[in-house]
Amino acid sequence: MSKVAVIGAGYVGLTTAACLADLGNDVTVVDIDREKIAQLQKGHVPFYEPGLTELVQRNAESRRLRFTTSYRDAVPGAEYAIIAVSTPEGEGGEADLSYVEAAAGSIADCMDGPLVVVNKSTVPPLTGDMVSRVLRQRNSKHEAHVVSNPEFLREGSAIQDFMHPDRVVVGSHDRAAAEKVAKLYEPLEAPILITPNIYTAEMVKYASNAFLAARISFINEIARICERVDADAMLVAEGMGMDKRIGPSYLDAGIGYGGSCLVGRETVIVRREGRTAVLPLEQVFDEFQTDRAYEVLAWWRETETVEFLPVTVATMRPFEGNILEISTEKGRRLECTPDHPFATLTGVKLARDLTADDWLPLDEEAPLAEMAVRERNEVVSLAGGPTTVATPPPYAGAKTSWVRVLDIKRRPFSGAVYSLEVAGAHTFVTTGGLVTHNCFPKDVKALAALAERFDYHPELLHAVMDINRDQRMLVIDKLRDCLDGLSEKVIGLLGLAFKPNTDDLREAPSLDIARVLIAAGAHVRAYDPAAMERTQAILPELEYAKDAYELAAGADALVVVTEWNEFKHLDMARLKTSMRKPVVIDGRNIYVPATMRELGFTYRGIGRE
Ligand SMILES: NC(=O)c1ccc[n+]([C@@H]2O[C@H](COP(=O)([O-])OP(=O)(O)OC[C@H]3O[C@@H](n4cnc5c(N)ncnc54)[C@H](O)[C@@H]3O)[C@@H](O)[C@H]2O)c1
């Protein structure tokens, strides 16, 4: 039995703690979230994970598992401190390591003897060195060895994944410390890979995530080719998966995932065919779906000047939480998510870390408001809008100045947030001329950002991200195609949750799809066996049906967004007779194309027309 402190009572921390306690260890969990700890002390697990409540309660009752907000109750006397705090996306796509750094500092302050510090948070290579440095600087009396031990568990099967892992990876500059961590896992009888330096173990996690993302992008690209040559991507994947060298997992063509991070009414300066306009991001996102020849005004740090550069990706994702309003000198302001990165005078910083000591780039030539644009006789909409203009405005080439941050306000927000990826500069000029950084989903982007830092351009990783991002909008393209436009069409979404058997909406494609459809003038209805209540809070403008049949009645098209089992067993003939047009876009490939066509549906799957 070992004495273990687990830092962070989230998904990974709590599962690790409960499982290690169940294996007979004496475990104390520390979290800075008082409410979470109070709940856990009463035996309530604050999120849903099958079997975890029972495991937590059982081990808490037998006093092998305790919860606290104080490091002093957990670290002194412990042989191991396992860091499992969050690592959200941070600076320029790299992982935000501030929580890991804070946890390391707090551990150092409470260490009273030699300690093995295990990093389980998903962190890029070289983070272990940072943790070692913090520990050494804050506590010179006691020695701590840092070990990387990446976690591979998946939500929904976390306990099973922890207790029966495919492999355990541990790595450290100190072999004895790595072996000590391996000992914790010995009862699991799983293969254990001990790497002779910490960077290798850290890299295993990032490389694995990037590889899985690459498989999904790969099959999605194959699916796009399949559609063009009349091949069936599902069978192609099945055929490939039978090869032992390839294997069947992560080869499902389907709907991709999205990025972040400004509120939709914030604006950017757009150029297309020599004409410029100031457009809200929500409109840019929408228009970008049909017209990719967009440029936006971006900013180069090296020269502190602005230039029009191509937009390579426009993203939108649902966001619930506090939005920050950053106000600066000269009356500029901008609303964004707390993790949105900014280019500051001293480097890239997240919105939530900005203070009155920070300076942001400002393009003073940029118009302050839409009125200013009209006065300059520029177009206000590029796609189908008025075509006036245009004296070319003197935006490009302008030298930027620096303005100090004055104030940061928070307000609760529930809705869509947007971002653009701009080739080369990775920045764009936004409302009132303030410059902001691009912002992207974490793991693959973080690995790409790390590579760039070491002067290597990871072409394959960039392609993986691009393909994944475009994937979700395929459904919209297919709908447009089948319905001859989207305006006034009634579209029913079968499923809202991000996967079946959950009400979880994080990263759910349904929200993006619904918003794009609404923006295009469609009437959107939805039905989901579990996630309607949550969606209602985010998207009250949707119409909610009590079942799939009510959803279909009078609809022009149905879109399968989540592959719930009950959708696989619907009476399709009954469904069809009640629809205005029998169009089914199967975003999850749950129906058999030939059967659907025999029934008289206009059917489109992903990669199997
Ligand atoms: N969720 C998954 O499926 C999964 C799988 C493998 C790896 N990971 C990685 O594991 C890490 C944790 O993920 P998660 O899903 O458990 O995150 P989470 O957000 O659910 O939990 C993190 C917890 O850490 C706490 N915390 C933050 N700073 C702290 C500090 N200084 N001291 C003590 N507690 C602190 C937070 O209050 C929160 O409760 C991340 O790096 C993640 O990428 C997650």
The ligand as an SDF file (V2000), in Angstrom:
LIG
                    3D

 44 48  0  0  0  0  0  0  0  0999 V2000
  -11.1080   13.6480  -19.9930 N   0  0  0  0  0  0  0  0  0  0  0  0
  -10.4550   12.7450  -20.6760 C   0  0  0  0  0  0  0  0  0  0  0  0
  -11.0410   11.9070  -21.3460 O   0  0  0  0  0  0  0  0  0  0  0  0
   -8.9380   12.7210  -20.6450 C   0  0  0  0  0  0  0  0  0  0  0  0
   -8.2610   11.5540  -21.0610 C   0  0  0  0  0  0  0  0  0  0  0  0
   -6.8730   11.5170  -21.0090 C   0  0  0  0  0  0  0  0  0  0  0  0
   -6.1670   12.6310  -20.5610 C   0  0  0  0  0  0  0  0  0  0  0  0
   -6.8270   13.7760  -20.1780 N   0  0  0  0  0  0  0  0  0  0  0  0
   -6.0270   14.9000  -19.6900 C   0  0  0  0  0  0  0  0  0  0  0  0
   -6.0260   14.8730  -18.2790 O   0  0  0  0  0  0  0  0  0  0  0  0
   -6.0080   16.2020  -17.7430 C   0  0  0  0  0  0  0  0  0  0  0  0
   -7.2120   16.4170  -16.8450 C   0  0  0  0  0  0  0  0  0  0  0  0
   -8.3840   16.2590  -17.6360 O   0  0  0  0  0  0  0  0  0  0  0  0
   -9.8360   16.1890  -16.9940 P   0  0  0  0  0  0  0  0  0  0  0  0
  -10.7750   15.8400  -18.0990 O   0  0  0  0  0  0  0  0  0  0  0  0
   -9.7910   15.3540  -15.7630 O   0  0  0  0  0  0  0  0  0  0  0  0
  -10.0050   17.7360  -16.5840 O   0  0  0  0  0  0  0  0  0  0  0  0
  -11.1450   18.4070  -15.6710 P   0  0  0  0  0  0  0  0  0  0  0  0
  -11.2560   19.7980  -16.1410 O   0  0  0  0  0  0  0  0  0  0  0  0
  -12.3360   17.5140  -15.6100 O   0  0  0  0  0  0  0  0  0  0  0  0
  -10.4860   18.3990  -14.1940 O   0  0  0  0  0  0  0  0  0  0  0  0
   -9.3840   19.1510  -13.8160 C   0  0  0  0  0  0  0  0  0  0  0  0
   -9.5350   19.4850  -12.3430 C   0  0  0  0  0  0  0  0  0  0  0  0
   -8.3380   20.1130  -11.8950 O   0  0  0  0  0  0  0  0  0  0  0  0
   -8.6850   21.0980  -10.9170 C   0  0  0  0  0  0  0  0  0  0  0  0
   -7.5660   22.0260  -10.7820 N   0  0  0  0  0  0  0  0  0  0  0  0
   -7.1400   23.0010  -11.6320 C   0  0  0  0  0  0  0  0  0  0  0  0
   -6.0570   23.6260  -11.1350 N   0  0  0  0  0  0  0  0  0  0  0  0
   -5.7800   23.0390   -9.9350 C   0  0  0  0  0  0  0  0  0  0  0  0
   -4.7720   23.2250   -8.9640 C   0  0  0  0  0  0  0  0  0  0  0  0
   -3.8080   24.1450   -9.1250 N   0  0  0  0  0  0  0  0  0  0  0  0
   -4.7870   22.4460   -7.8550 N   0  0  0  0  0  0  0  0  0  0  0  0
   -5.7480   21.4890   -7.6800 C   0  0  0  0  0  0  0  0  0  0  0  0
   -6.7270   21.2730   -8.5770 N   0  0  0  0  0  0  0  0  0  0  0  0
   -6.7420   22.0300   -9.7000 C   0  0  0  0  0  0  0  0  0  0  0  0
   -9.9320   21.7090  -11.5010 C   0  0  0  0  0  0  0  0  0  0  0  0
  -10.6800   22.3860  -10.4920 O   0  0  0  0  0  0  0  0  0  0  0  0
  -10.6580   20.4610  -12.0270 C   0  0  0  0  0  0  0  0  0  0  0  0
  -11.5250   19.9010  -11.0570 O   0  0  0  0  0  0  0  0  0  0  0  0
   -5.9640   17.1140  -18.9480 C   0  0  0  0  0  0  0  0  0  0  0  0
   -4.6390   17.4170  -19.2350 O   0  0  0  0  0  0  0  0  0  0  0  0
   -6.5600   16.2590  -20.0500 C   0  0  0  0  0  0  0  0  0  0  0  0
   -6.1140   16.6780  -21.3290 O   0  0  0  0  0  0  0  0  0  0  0  0
   -8.2070   13.8190  -20.1990 C   0  0  0  0  0  0  0  0  0  0  0  0
  1  2  1  0
  2  3  2  0
  2  4  1  0
  4  5  1  0
  4 44  2  0
  5  6  2  0
  6  7  1  0
  7  8  2  0
  8  9  1  0
  8 44  1  0
  9 10  1  0
  9 42  1  0
 10 11  1  0
 11 12  1  0
 11 40  1  0
 12 13  1  0
 13 14  1  0
 14 15  2  0
 14 16  1  0
 14 17  1  0
 17 18  1  0
 18 19  2  0
 18 20  1  0
 18 21  1  0
 21 22  1  0
 22 23  1  0
 23 24  1  0
 23 38  1  0
 24 25  1  0
 25 26  1  0
 25 36  1  0
 26 27  1  0
 26 35  1  0
 27 28  2  0
 28 29  1  0
 29 30  1  0
 29 35  2  0
 30 31  1  0
 30 32  2  0
 32 33  1  0
 33 34  2  0
 34 35  1  0
 36 37  1  0
 36 38  1  0
 38 39  1  0
 40 41  1  0
 40 42  1  0
 42 43  1  0
M  CHG  2   8   1  16  -1
M  END
$$$$
